[in-house]
Amino acid sequence: MTVLLDSREIPAVDRDQAVREAVARMKVPLDIEFPVRTGPVVRGAFTDLGSVRVCSCRSNATRVTRTARLTRDDFEPSVFLALQKSGSSVITQLGRETVLRTGDLAVLDTTAPFAMADAGGVRQYLVRVPVDRLALPPGALRQVCAVRLSPRHPVADLTAGYFKRMASRPDLLDHPDGDAVGQPSIELIRAVISTHLHMGVVAAESLNATLRVRILEYVRAHLYDPRLNGAQVAAEHHISVRQLYKVLADGDVTFTDWIRERRLEECRTELSGPSPRAVTVEAVARRWGFVNMSSFSRAFRAAYGMSPRQWRDLHRTPAPSA
């Protein structure tokens, strides 16, 4: 279930204390600095997936601190994977200081003091996982705290895309099967940490456990490519085409069907949105990897019960009258 926090819905006289208590309950107890003149302005969504909590937060807080005093509380030892949504922030922990820019990932440990500063306000997606669920060797986690995880690293890049999509669409996680995403998410965090630490056995185990997730994230990121095929995806993940199909089949995923369904979803979404200019169906279809317009129209009608043009016209916002 997703819990929403919007400071605008809290009476001004109670806002400061209520926001701080909600953040402590939903994230972790923190000291928070808000602009004195405006007070707290916070909007957030918090979704539990088993033992994983996914947080999307935007606030005017300029600094949040997990002090040495707070680390002695009874909060469950946890790890935060932080993904910078926009702008930049500075994080510090264990003597390290790192600048995170849009799309960057970093790890924070709630058992050690840390701080996060952003003059533009906190703008991050956060994923919280209990330390013991990562099953990392003692001391391994602290080697990567407040370290910018390389966006050019394939596992970090896919991890960022995966969690951005999860955190930006909490409605998708409120599905009855949403908890099934929890364990793959833990394995993905374990993978991105262990591969950056070059932990051979642990990294290999994590990469194997997350192979299907990583394959689907790679495919999702390349839906626009009409030449996307099994051989290309298998080569990217250093496996055979046969193994690719088996890994997907173990998760009840058929490669070509999954690609077609995701492409149709993207086309449907784009054709539903308002646009200042006419959106041609052909342009949208080609943008998402369809090259045969007849086949695209038949597939769209079979999936949604009407032609793509009918769908576009049904959802197009009328032009304002003069």
C-alpha angles and dihedrals in degrees: 000000000000120000117202126209120196117167090203089071093058120084110255093239091058099033102097097050095038093052093049092049092048093050091049090051097043100037117008134296107284141168105240129196115207126179107272094221098055103024122209119348110178136160119176146153123211122192128183120214103181105293092348122091119198115201130189111187138174119177143147092243108132097195136016122189135190099204128204088252092055093049087066092062123106095256113135110262104257145170125229120207103202122202117189108230098193141336117018139286138189120232127189131190137147093004095308127115122195136178114222118202129188110309096012122135130212138167128231128189117215092208092068129054115265139169136203123196130187123163089203094054131264110309108172147123111223131193116196122201129172110252094234092057091064091059093206123161115267111278095013096105095054091057090069101036112126091004118132105240107224113258088204091061107099095225093048091047093052092043091055092050092046096051094040089058092046096048096042093052107043089160088071090057094054089074114119089248093048093110089066087074092062101080096044087051091054091048091050092053089047089051096051091049096045095046091052089051091048090233098169104199096032092045092050091050092048094047091050091049092051099040096110092047091049093047093052092046090051091049091047090053091052101042089117091065110093089197093059108132143158095263092055094048093045092050091050090056096040095242135113122263088244091055090047092057092045094051090051094043089055086063093045091253123139110203101221095037092051092051093048093048093049092047091050090050091053091048092048091050093049093046089051096056126093115252132187089222132042111275112219116217091221093056092050093047093050091046088061098047104270113135101170111065095194092054090046093052092049092048092047093050092047091051101041107020097244140062119272090248091053090049092050093048092047093054101034113118110238116246112256115260118249 
